[in-house]
Amino acid sequence: MTTIIAVLGIVVYTVLYFTYGKRLETVTVKADNANQTPAHRLYDGVDFVPARTSVLFGHHFASVAGAAPIVGPVLAMAWGWVPALAWVWFGNIFIGAVHDYLSIMASVRYDGKSIQFVASDLITKRTGKLFYYLVFFLLVLVVAAFAAVIGGMFMANPSIPAATIYLLIAAVILGFLIYKTKLPFIVSTLIGIVMLIGTIWAGATFPIVAPRNAWFLFMFFYIIIASALPVNVLLQPRDYLNAFLLYFGLIIGGFASIFAFGSFAAPAFTTFSPVVIGGQATPFWPVIPLIIACGSLSGFHSLVGSGTTSKQITSEKAVLPIGYGAMLVEGFLSTIVVIAVAGFGAQVMNAAGQTITTANWGENYTRMMGATYPGAAMFSETWAAMVASTWLRFIPQDFLRVIAGMWVSSFAMTTLDTTNRLGRYCVAEMAGPLKGKADGLYNALTNRWVASLIPAAIGIWLGWSGSFTLLWPAFGSANQLVAAIALLTGTAWVSKRLKQKSTVALVPAYGLWITITAAIAWYTIVVIPPTIRANPATGITVGLIQVIMFVMNIVFIIDFIKTKDLPAASESQA
């Protein structure tokens, strides 16, 4: 079964890229390299910096992926492997890849402006203004959820934070080699790969042990500094190195999933409402988008795509491999996660002293996973076990666990600092109305260090609370709501600006909007009240965000329905 699912996934994604994706590029959008991109036309050496497609692919993928395409499918296995895999593939094919591609292309045609700006131009000014606040909520919740994931991994295996820190040092060195020396690019790349291998060895050999609070303080200061530095100092070279780690993990994991020739111990389906979120019975629909986000579809991708990626795109035709292609690769990553947990999850947990079988999976999986290998740690163990079941068993499993753990933590750290950089942009844009009215406050809020501090402080504080089962679906709700609004914005861009049929975006956008609206209502009514009783500060904060988002959501859809046929303001063409 592992072999069948892996091969089928490769075939599906390859065919889609060269058919559906190419049609979007050539027929719907009509991408043309003759159009000069904002990275060249508006170059400033800080945010608008043209990047090689291979480098930018790594930066973009590492930023949008993070831990979400791993943690989400791991949690979703409580429903069984068929529901988890169905949502990954369905979302990738009909929503995720289309959403990502249109978000980046619309931003490129709008001088690298954010998807929020595009929404204000194409729908209404009110939509754009509310969108900024919704995006800010999402960014804060991303910081909170991913900080909680990283904190748990850093405490579980001291080799992982050590390797992550060593990788940051290697990234700064690589950035210097690429941008400040005359070394050929390929030579700098080879040096970077050698340093990457060295960080893995050094992490396993020289682990770093620190208390949980110290790691949260480290993340707090790190994301402020990283999000305020020029992108080519740390983000681009670090994500370029991360991409090689990802390629290795995907290739080895894909190889193992094909040649493990194993059966699935996990059931195809357990029950419609297993206990997944906050100790509550969790229905598959409408709640699945709160669990599997980035591995299937993600509004966060539109923020990265229109926030940082569009400012570094060197040509319009580079958007297809970077935007559309990266989303399909992310879906294949989630496919490998499902295969690993379905094939080796029971083996791993039983070896650790649990007793889980196909028969009791639905009843005990979430509880046993939480007690033994929470979230991303389950993937590290099952991926290592899957690889070790093939002729690659000569690689020590301890080394494989460090690679898998570093894979997750490095991408989660990337998401943290990219998120905080986007939060900096968001704070600065939200402060716009203060200009000319309160110039002192405006200048303070638009200062890149102050603007970086605000989302970092709120997000790390929430993550510090340790309420992972509350924060993960809260992040998912904001994430998927942004995806629905971004896809509606993409629909408006295709119909108004490109004068093309928008069915490819409109139908999935409406379907997603209905689903996520129902999911937010369920989460707010069922999960928030008992959480407030157990943890008032965190529960009330997250509950207020959910209520505000729900109200915004209704306003968004009303504005879209009322104005979808009205002409848009002038667009700056590249």
C-alpha angles and dihedrals in degrees: 000000000000089000096048095051094045095050092044090052093051092049094047095050095044093050092046094052094053096042115027095027095047090049090055090051100044105028108026103032101017093212112206127189089208087076109088111231125228091251089069101030096046099030112164104160093240111061104354101062123141112232134193110263091240092051094045092047088058093046093046096044095046090048097049098038107049114142096318100091087052105039095042098056091042090058093041091060086083085081092049132263098280096059091043094049093041092057092047094052097038092050093046094050103041105024120007103056094040091048093051096046096047093045093055096041093048090051093048089053089048095057093264093304119158123264086249090061091048090052092051090052098044102035116018138314088242090056091052093048094049090044090062091057092046090050091049090054090050093049092050091049091048090054090048097047096043093044088055090051093048094045091054093048094046090054094044096054121017090198091068099061089043093054090044093054092046088052091056090055091048090050093055089050091049091049089054091049094049100043106023105038135056095237114134112260093242091053091051089048093052091049088050092052091050089051090048091055089046092054091055091050092044092049092054092043100040108031121183119226119197137150119267094252091055091057092051091051089049091053091047095056094036097056092047092053095040094048093051097047121089110274094242093057097065116341100059098043094039092051091044089057091044089056091061089051088051093047090051092048093046094046095046092041092047091048091048093048090053098044100035087083088198135152125233117260090187116084119249089236132006113178136321093245115033120163105269112132123054094334091298130125102261120206116219091228124074095005102059093090089059089060106035106042119141096024089063108018135335138190088204087070090063090054093050092041094051096030106050111351097057089054091058102040109122097197137007094245090057088071094075097061093036099044109022096028096048091054091054091048088051089052090052089051089055089047090057089049091054091047093049096049095041092049102037109015095096092046092051096047094044090051087055092055101270124122112222128155137169089264097054098032097105093048099045111021099092093043094046094044091051091049096046115018112007119202114310093016088067089057092049091054098043094043090052091047092049093050091046090054091067131062086280087079088110088079107090112249091225088060091047091051091053091050092050093044092047088047091058098039095045093052092044090052089049090053090049096056094038089050092051091049088053088047088055090054090047095051091048092050093046089053091059096101089059093064110110091009102061105006094171093057092041092053091048095050093046093050103111093227095049092042089052092050097058102062091036093055096048095041097047090047091055092045090049089061089073094223095138097156088056098042099047097059090039088057088046093053094051091041096053093042090056088048091055093049093044091050091050087051090050088051090054091048093052094048100038105034103025095033091222133133109275100200091111089067104023100061097050090041092058092044092051092046092055092047097047093044090056091044094053090049091051093046093049095047100039108028107029101059097058089042091055090053091051099038111012100182097049095036094051093045094051092040092055091049090052093050093048091048091051091054091046089050092059091049091050095055092045091052092047095049092047097046107028092106098044120104117258128231119262117297123214106237121211 
